[in-house]
Amino acid sequence: MTLLKNSWQMVVIMKTFDKDLILETINMIKLHNLDIRTVTLALSLRDCVDRDIDVLCRRVREKLLKYAKNLVKYANEIGDDYSIPIVNKRISVTPISVIGESCDSYDYVKIAKAIDSVAEEVGVDFIGGYSALVEKGYTKGDIALIKSIPEALAVTNKLCSSVNVATSKAGINMDAVLDVAGVIKEAAELTKDRDGIGAAKFVCFCNSVNDNPFMAGAFCGYGEPECAINIGVSGPGVVRAAVESLPKDADFSTLANTIKQTAYKITSTGELVGRQLAKKLDIPFGVVDLSLAPTPAIGDSVAGIFQAMGLEHVGAHGTTAALAMLNDAVKKGGIMASSHVGGLSGAFIPVSEDAGMIEAAKNQFLTFDKLEAMTCVCSVGLDMIAIPGDTPVTTIAGIIADEMAIGMINKKTTAVRLIPAIGKGVGDSVVFGGLLGEAPIMAVNKLSSADFVNRAGRIPAPIHSLNN
């Protein structure tokens, strides 16, 4: 009765009085894993800068507590009010490379610990923004922060980090690509007793976005307001159920329209919850990011959607075409439901976080090269992929360069989140638990990239960057 009452409340607020929609909402939540994947408080820390690092850390702490002290409590209350799970509560802050650069001493790890301690205190799951934007080059603060990332991720629990190394306007900073490849390897080394969890909390980007609510890449961008609530909605199980409800011979137009209609409903639910939470916190609502972010739970898999479409398994020929259609339909449905769709918004394909992807990788249906092809049309990139621990830094840099090139040329966000499994090889697995799941270690090409990635400088931006 409580669920029915609260679902009715949800629908009344949406000004929709269709009893079938009430029952459909209940089924989405209870049977098909519809949830609010994250509510993320984006917070500017630009007014916290000071030459004295102790003063800076105190100001950061005070501001985070001021805005985030009730985030978890109110999010749980909103979730109970509407009977919809809110899985993660998170914070994203201004890129810390900028905040710490004002200090007389560049002790970025001290700032990392201060941020992480507040995240523990307010009870959020993750805090992002230990970040730098270096697509065109480094400042002194950028260099110091990037060097500190492996240690910072090893000595904190909630902290997530990202570095943007390329854009379609600036090209690819290959010096940064090689440096972050080293960061990934060292972060894995320092946390090898936990299967390299440090590397799992780091991501490098091409064309990173300012309002992304998802980790590990969330930060509060320079053009963002003082604070805002950004919502990440998910529902691959809901989309799969909708596709499975169609006749097996339904044509592609029907398939795409069904996905669009489902994405519309998911986005509407997310914006409702986000606006109610923002109102309760007395801060602005930002964006709803409609990203089909899977979990290791059975039935909550993006790979499962491909099977419902008619592929024997993810990795079969046709997977990239299916993903392209899925990603496009999700975006179209979301944009019709809200004027504030943002973030990444599309389909994620993280190997360790998707039961179907895990199965496909274990059975070698899904190869590293196929994953790279899929990133040409998905929302992000090579995500949560475990690779052999003895993979050279130069090979990791080559993988990053390839993925950054896809984003640069196609004017889209791409990313790399790799976990070198120290002391392990193909046939082994890394296990993180929770939303991060587990990943079978995938083989990478053994040919050397060293001479190529060791060339200094920047790969120039493509001709279409000159569009003014």
C-alpha positions as CSV (number, residue, x, y, z in Angstrom):
1,M,0.0,0.0,0.0
2,T,2.8,2.4,0.8
3,L,4.4,1.8,-2.6
4,L,1.1,2.4,-4.4
5,K,0.4,5.5,-2.4
6,N,3.9,7.0,-3.1
7,S,3.8,6.1,-6.7
8,W,0.4,7.8,-7.0
9,Q,2.0,10.8,-5.3
10,M,4.8,10.8,-7.9
11,V,2.4,10.7,-10.8
12,V,0.1,13.4,-9.4
13,I,3.1,15.8,-9.1
14,M,3.9,14.9,-12.8
15,K,0.3,15.9,-13.5
16,T,-0.5,12.5,-15.0
17,F,-3.5,10.7,-13.7
18,D,-3.3,7.4,-15.6
19,K,-3.6,4.3,-13.3
20,D,-1.7,2.2,-15.9
21,L,1.3,4.6,-15.5
22,I,1.2,4.1,-11.8
23,L,1.4,0.4,-12.2
24,E,4.1,0.7,-14.8
25,T,6.2,2.9,-12.5
26,I,5.8,0.2,-9.7
27,N,7.0,-2.5,-12.1
28,M,9.9,-0.4,-13.3
29,I,11.2,0.0,-9.8
30,K,10.4,-3.4,-8.3
31,L,10.8,-5.7,-11.3
32,H,13.3,-4.0,-13.6
33,N,15.8,-2.2,-11.3
34,L,14.8,1.4,-12.1
35,D,16.7,3.7,-9.8
36,I,18.2,7.1,-9.4
37,R,21.8,6.0,-9.8
38,T,23.2,9.1,-8.2
39,V,22.4,12.5,-6.8
40,T,25.5,14.6,-7.1
41,L,26.0,18.0,-5.4
42,A,28.2,20.1,-7.6
43,L,30.0,22.7,-5.5
44,S,32.4,25.5,-6.5
45,L,35.5,25.8,-4.2
46,R,37.0,28.8,-5.9
47,D,36.3,31.1,-2.9
48,C,38.3,28.7,-0.7
49,V,41.7,29.5,-2.1
50,D,44.5,30.8,0.1
51,R,48.3,30.9,0.2
52,D,48.3,29.0,3.5
53,I,47.3,25.4,2.8
54,D,45.9,24.9,6.3
55,V,43.5,27.9,5.8
56,L,42.5,26.5,2.4
57,C,41.7,23.1,3.9
58,R,39.7,24.7,6.7
59,R,37.7,26.8,4.2
60,V,37.1,23.7,2.0
61,R,35.9,21.7,5.0
62,E,33.5,24.5,6.1
63,K,32.0,25.0,2.7
64,L,31.5,21.3,2.1
65,L,29.8,20.9,5.5
66,K,27.6,23.9,4.9
67,Y,26.2,22.6,1.6
68,A,26.4,18.8,2.0
69,K,25.6,18.1,5.6
70,N,22.0,17.2,4.8
71,L,22.5,15.7,1.4
72,V,22.3,12.1,2.4
73,K,19.5,12.6,4.9
74,Y,17.3,14.5,2.4
75,A,18.1,12.2,-0.5
76,N,17.0,9.2,1.6
77,E,13.8,11.1,2.6
78,I,13.0,11.9,-1.1
79,G,13.7,8.2,-2.0
80,D,11.3,7.1,0.7
81,D,8.6,9.7,-0.3
82,Y,8.5,8.4,-3.9
83,S,9.5,4.8,-3.3
84,I,12.4,4.9,-5.7
85,P,15.9,3.9,-4.7
86,I,18.6,6.5,-4.7
87,V,21.7,4.4,-4.9
88,N,24.5,6.8,-4.5
89,K,25.0,10.3,-3.0
90,R,28.0,12.1,-4.3
91,I,29.8,15.5,-4.4
92,S,31.8,17.0,-7.2
93,V,34.0,20.0,-6.7
94,T,36.1,22.5,-8.7
95,P,39.2,20.9,-10.2
96,I,41.6,20.8,-7.2
97,S,44.6,21.6,-9.4
98,V,43.2,25.1,-9.6
99,I,42.3,25.4,-5.9
100,G,45.7,24.2,-4.6
101,E,47.7,26.2,-7.1
102,S,47.3,29.3,-4.9
103,C,49.2,27.7,-2.0
104,D,52.8,28.5,-1.1
105,S,53.4,24.8,-0.9
106,Y,52.0,22.2,-3.3
107,D,50.9,19.5,-0.8
108,Y,47.9,18.2,-2.8
109,V,47.7,15.0,-0.8
110,K,46.9,17.1,2.3
111,I,44.0,18.6,0.4
112,A,42.9,15.2,-0.8
113,K,42.8,13.9,2.8
114,A,40.8,17.0,3.9
115,I,38.2,16.5,1.2
116,D,38.0,12.8,1.8
117,S,37.5,13.2,5.6
118,V,34.5,15.5,4.9
119,A,33.1,13.0,2.5
120,E,33.3,10.4,5.2
121,E,31.7,12.7,7.7
122,V,28.7,13.6,5.6
123,G,28.2,10.0,4.5
124,V,28.4,10.4,0.7
125,D,29.6,7.5,-1.4
126,F,32.2,9.3,-3.5
127,I,33.6,12.8,-4.0
128,G,35.0,13.8,-7.3
129,G,37.1,16.7,-8.6
130,Y,40.7,15.8,-7.7
131,S,41.2,16.8,-11.3
132,A,43.1,18.8,-13.9
133,L,42.3,20.0,-17.4
134,V,45.5,19.9,-19.4
135,E,44.5,19.3,-23.0
136,K,46.7,22.2,-24.2
137,G,49.5,22.1,-21.6
138,Y,50.4,22.2,-17.9
139,T,50.6,24.8,-15.2
140,K,52.7,24.2,-12.1
141,G,49.6,23.2,-10.1
142,D,48.6,20.7,-12.8
143,I,52.0,19.0,-12.7
144,A,51.9,18.8,-8.9
145,L,48.4,17.4,-8.7
146,I,49.0,14.8,-11.4
147,K,52.1,13.6,-9.7
148,S,50.2,13.3,-6.4
149,I,47.2,11.3,-7.8
150,P,48.5,7.7,-7.1
151,E,49.3,8.5,-3.5
152,A,46.1,10.5,-3.0
153,L,43.9,7.6,-4.2
154,A,45.9,5.1,-2.1
155,V,45.4,7.0,1.2
156,T,41.7,8.0,0.7
157,N,38.5,6.0,0.5
158,K,35.9,8.2,-1.2
159,L,38.1,10.4,-3.5
160,C,37.9,10.1,-7.3
161,S,40.2,11.7,-9.8
162,S,40.2,12.7,-13.4
163,V,42.4,14.4,-16.0
164,N,41.3,15.8,-19.3
165,V,44.1,15.3,-21.8
166,A,42.4,16.2,-25.1
167,T,39.6,18.1,-26.8
168,S,38.3,18.5,-30.3
169,K,39.5,22.2,-30.2
170,A,43.0,21.7,-28.7
171,G,44.0,18.3,-29.9
172,I,45.7,15.6,-27.8
173,N,48.4,16.5,-25.2
174,M,50.6,13.5,-25.7
175,D,52.9,14.5,-22.8
176,A,49.9,14.3,-20.5
177,V,48.8,11.0,-22.1
178,L,52.1,9.4,-21.2
179,D,52.0,10.9,-17.7
180,V,48.5,9.7,-16.9
181,A,49.5,6.2,-18.2
182,G,52.1,6.3,-15.5
183,V,49.6,7.5,-13.0
184,I,47.3,4.5,-13.8
185,K,50.1,2.0,-13.4
186,E,51.4,3.6,-10.1
187,A,47.9,3.9,-8.7
188,A,47.4,0.2,-9.3
189,E,50.7,-0.7,-7.8
190,L,50.0,1.3,-4.6
191,T,46.7,-0.5,-4.1
192,K,47.6,-3.9,-5.4
193,D,46.4,-5.5,-2.1
194,R,42.9,-4.3,-3.1
195,D,43.1,-5.4,-6.7
196,G,44.2,-1.9,-7.9
197,I,41.2,0.0,-6.6
198,G,43.2,3.2,-7.0
199,A,43.2,2.9,-10.7
200,A,39.5,2.2,-10.7
201,K,38.9,5.6,-9.1
202,F,40.8,7.4,-11.9
203,V,39.7,8.3,-15.4
204,C,41.2,10.3,-18.2
205,F,39.1,12.2,-20.7
206,C,38.8,13.7,-24.1
207,N,36.1,16.4,-24.1
208,S,35.2,16.1,-20.5
209,V,31.9,17.8,-19.4
210,N,31.4,20.3,-16.6
211,D,28.2,18.8,-15.2
212,N,28.8,15.1,-15.2
213,P,27.3,13.5,-12.0
214,F,29.0,10.1,-12.5
215,M,32.3,9.0,-11.0
216,A,35.1,8.8,-11.4
217,G,35.0,11.8,-13.8
218,A,32.7,14.2,-12.0
219,F,33.9,17.7,-11.3
220,C,32.2,21.1,-11.0
221,G,33.3,22.9,-14.1
222,Y,34.4,26.5,-14.4
223,G,31.1,27.6,-16.1
224,E,28.9,26.0,-13.4
225,P,27.0,27.9,-10.7
226,E,28.1,28.1,-7.0
227,C,26.2,24.9,-6.4
228,A,23.6,22.6,-8.1
229,I,22.1,19.2,-7.8
230,N,22.8,17.0,-10.8
231,I,20.9,13.7,-11.2
232,G,22.1,10.5,-12.8
233,V,19.3,8.2,-13.8
234,S,19.6,4.7,-14.9
235,G,17.4,1.9,-16.1
236,P,18.9,-0.7,-18.5
237,G,16.6,-3.3,-17.0
238,V,13.6,-1.1,-17.8
239,V,14.7,-0.7,-21.4
240,R,15.4,-4.4,-21.8
241,A,11.9,-5.2,-20.5
242,A,10.4,-2.7,-23.0
243,V,12.3,-4.3,-25.9
244,E,11.4,-7.8,-24.8
245,S,7.7,-6.8,-24.9
246,L,7.9,-6.2,-28.6
247,P,7.2,-8.9,-31.2
248,K,10.4,-10.6,-32.3
249,D,9.9,-9.3,-35.9
250,A,9.3,-5.6,-34.8
251,D,11.2,-3.4,-37.2
252,F,13.9,-1.0,-36.2
253,S,11.7,2.1,-36.2
254,T,9.4,0.4,-33.7
255,L,12.3,-0.7,-31.7
256,A,13.9,2.8,-31.6
257,N,10.5,4.4,-30.7
258,T,10.0,2.0,-27.9
259,I,13.4,2.9,-26.4
260,K,12.7,6.6,-26.8
261,Q,9.4,6.3,-25.0
262,T,11.0,4.4,-22.2
263,A,13.8,6.9,-21.9
264,Y,11.2,9.7,-21.7
265,K,9.6,8.1,-18.7
266,I,12.9,7.4,-17.0
267,T,14.1,11.0,-17.5
268,S,10.8,12.4,-16.2
269,T,11.2,10.4,-13.0
270,G,14.8,11.6,-12.6
271,E,14.0,15.2,-13.0
272,L,11.1,15.0,-10.6
273,V,13.3,13.5,-7.9
274,G,16.1,16.0,-8.6
275,R,13.9,19.1,-8.4
276,Q,12.3,17.9,-5.2
277,L,15.8,17.3,-3.6
278,A,17.1,20.7,-4.9
279,K,14.1,22.4,-3.4
280,K,14.6,20.7,0.0
281,L,18.3,21.6,0.0
282,D,17.4,25.2,-1.2
283,I,19.9,25.1,-4.0
284,P,19.4,25.2,-7.8
285,F,18.6,22.1,-9.9
286,G,21.2,21.5,-12.5
287,V,20.8,18.7,-15.0
288,V,19.5,15.2,-15.3
289,D,22.0,12.8,-16.9
290,L,20.1,9.9,-18.6
291,S,22.9,7.4,-18.8
292,L,22.1,3.7,-19.0
293,A,24.6,2.8,-16.3
294,P,24.5,-0.9,-15.5
295,T,25.2,-2.7,-12.2
296,P,26.5,-6.3,-11.6
297,A,22.9,-7.2,-10.6
298,I,21.1,-9.7,-12.8
299,G,18.7,-7.9,-15.0
300,D,20.4,-4.5,-14.8
301,S,22.7,-5.0,-17.8
302,V,23.2,-2.9,-21.0
303,A,24.6,-6.1,-22.6
304,G,21.2,-7.7,-21.9
305,I,19.5,-5.0,-24.0
306,F,21.5,-6.2,-27.0
307,Q,20.4,-9.8,-26.4
308,A,16.8,-8.6,-26.3
309,M,17.4,-6.8,-29.6
310,G,18.3,-10.2,-31.2
311,L,22.1,-10.6,-30.7
312,E,23.2,-13.9,-29.3
313,H,25.5,-11.9,-26.9
314,V,27.3,-8.6,-26.7
315,G,30.4,-8.9,-28.9
316,A,28.6,-10.4,-31.8
317,H,28.8,-8.7,-35.2
318,G,26.0,-6.1,-35.1
319,T,26.8,-5.0,-31.5
320,T,28.2,-1.6,-32.5
321,A,25.1,-0.9,-34.7
322,A,22.8,-1.9,-31.8
323,L,24.7,0.3,-29.4
324,A,24.5,3.3,-31.8
325,M,20.8,2.9,-32.1
326,L,20.4,2.5,-28.4
327,N,22.5,5.5,-27.5
328,D,20.7,7.7,-30.1
329,A,17.2,6.7,-28.9
330,V,18.0,7.2,-25.3
331,K,19.2,10.8,-26.0
332,K,16.2,11.6,-28.1
333,G,13.8,10.3,-25.5
334,G,15.6,12.1,-22.7
335,I,15.7,15.5,-24.5
336,M,11.9,15.3,-25.1
337,A,11.3,14.8,-21.4
338,S,13.5,17.6,-20.0
339,S,15.0,20.9,-21.0
340,H,17.8,20.2,-18.6
341,V,19.4,17.0,-19.9
342,G,23.2,17.2,-19.5
343,G,26.2,15.3,-18.3
344,L,27.0,12.3,-20.6
345,S,23.5,11.0,-21.3
346,G,23.5,7.8,-23.3
347,A,24.7,4.2,-22.7
348,F,27.7,3.1,-20.6
349,I,29.6,-0.1,-21.3
350,P,31.8,-0.6,-18.2
351,V,33.0,-4.2,-18.2
352,S,33.2,-4.8,-14.4
353,E,29.9,-3.2,-13.7
354,D,27.7,-5.1,-16.1
355,A,26.9,-8.8,-15.6
356,G,26.4,-9.4,-19.3
357,M,29.7,-7.7,-20.2
358,I,31.5,-9.7,-17.5
359,E,30.1,-13.0,-18.9
360,A,31.0,-12.0,-22.5
361,A,34.6,-11.1,-21.5
362,K,35.0,-14.3,-19.6
363,N,33.8,-16.3,-22.6
364,Q,36.0,-14.2,-24.9
365,F,32.9,-13.1,-26.9
366,L,34.0,-9.6,-26.2
367,T,37.6,-8.5,-27.1
368,F,39.5,-5.3,-26.3
369,D,39.4,-4.3,-29.9
370,K,35.6,-4.7,-30.1
371,L,35.2,-2.6,-27.0
372,E,37.2,0.1,-28.7
373,A,35.0,0.0,-31.7
374,M,31.9,0.3,-29.5
375,T,33.2,3.4,-27.9
376,C,32.9,5.2,-31.2
377,V,29.1,5.3,-30.6
378,C,28.6,5.1,-26.9
379,S,28.5,7.8,-24.2
380,V,32.0,7.4,-22.7
381,G,34.7,5.0,-23.6
382,L,36.9,2.1,-22.4
383,D,35.5,1.8,-18.9
384,M,36.5,-0.5,-15.9
385,I,38.6,-2.8,-17.9
386,A,41.2,-5.0,-16.1
387,I,44.4,-5.6,-18.1
388,P,47.5,-7.7,-17.2
389,G,49.6,-6.2,-14.5
390,D,52.8,-6.3,-16.6
391,T,51.3,-4.2,-19.4
392,P,54.0,-1.5,-20.1
393,V,53.2,2.2,-19.4
394,T,53.8,2.9,-23.1
395,T,51.1,0.4,-24.1
396,I,48.7,2.0,-21.7
397,A,49.6,5.4,-23.2
398,G,48.9,4.0,-26.7
399,I,45.5,2.7,-25.6
400,I,44.7,6.2,-24.2
401,A,45.9,7.9,-27.3
402,D,43.6,5.8,-29.5
403,E,40.6,6.5,-27.4
404,M,41.3,10.2,-27.2
405,A,41.6,10.3,-31.0
406,I,38.1,8.8,-31.3
407,G,36.7,11.5,-29.1
408,M,38.7,14.3,-30.7
409,I,37.7,13.4,-34.3
410,N,34.1,12.7,-33.5
411,K,33.6,15.7,-31.2
412,K,32.3,13.5,-28.4
413,T,33.4,12.6,-24.9
414,T,35.6,9.6,-24.6
415,A,37.4,8.2,-21.6
416,V,39.7,5.5,-20.4
417,R,39.5,3.8,-17.0
418,L,41.9,0.8,-16.9
419,I,43.0,-1.4,-14.0
420,P,46.4,-3.0,-14.4
421,A,46.0,-6.1,-12.2
422,I,49.5,-6.2,-10.6
423,G,50.7,-9.8,-10.3
424,K,47.8,-11.2,-12.4
425,G,47.3,-12.1,-16.0
426,V,44.7,-13.2,-18.5
427,G,42.4,-15.8,-16.9
428,D,42.5,-14.1,-13.6
429,S,40.0,-11.5,-12.3
430,V,39.9,-8.4,-10.1
431,V,37.0,-8.1,-7.6
432,F,35.8,-4.8,-6.0
433,G,32.3,-5.6,-5.0
434,G,29.3,-3.2,-4.9
435,L,28.6,-1.1,-8.0
436,L,32.2,-1.6,-9.2
437,G,31.7,-5.3,-9.5
438,E,34.4,-7.6,-10.9
439,A,36.4,-7.9,-14.1
440,P,38.1,-10.7,-15.9
441,I,41.5,-9.6,-17.1
442,M,41.5,-9.0,-20.8
443,A,44.4,-9.4,-23.2
444,V,45.9,-6.4,-24.9
445,N,48.0,-6.2,-28.0
446,K,51.6,-6.9,-27.2
447,L,53.2,-4.9,-30.0
448,S,55.2,-1.9,-28.8
449,S,53.8,1.7,-28.9
450,A,56.9,3.1,-27.1
451,D,58.6,5.1,-30.0
452,F,55.3,6.6,-30.9
453,V,54.1,7.7,-27.5
454,N,57.5,9.0,-26.5
455,R,57.4,11.7,-29.1
456,A,56.9,15.0,-27.2
457,G,54.2,17.5,-27.8
458,R,50.6,17.7,-28.9
459,I,48.7,16.0,-31.7
460,P,47.0,18.9,-33.5
461,A,43.3,19.4,-33.5
462,P,41.4,18.3,-36.6
463,I,40.4,20.7,-39.3
464,H,36.8,20.8,-38.2
465,S,38.0,22.5,-35.0
466,L,38.3,25.7,-37.0
467,N,34.5,26.3,-37.1
468,N,34.2,30.0,-36.1
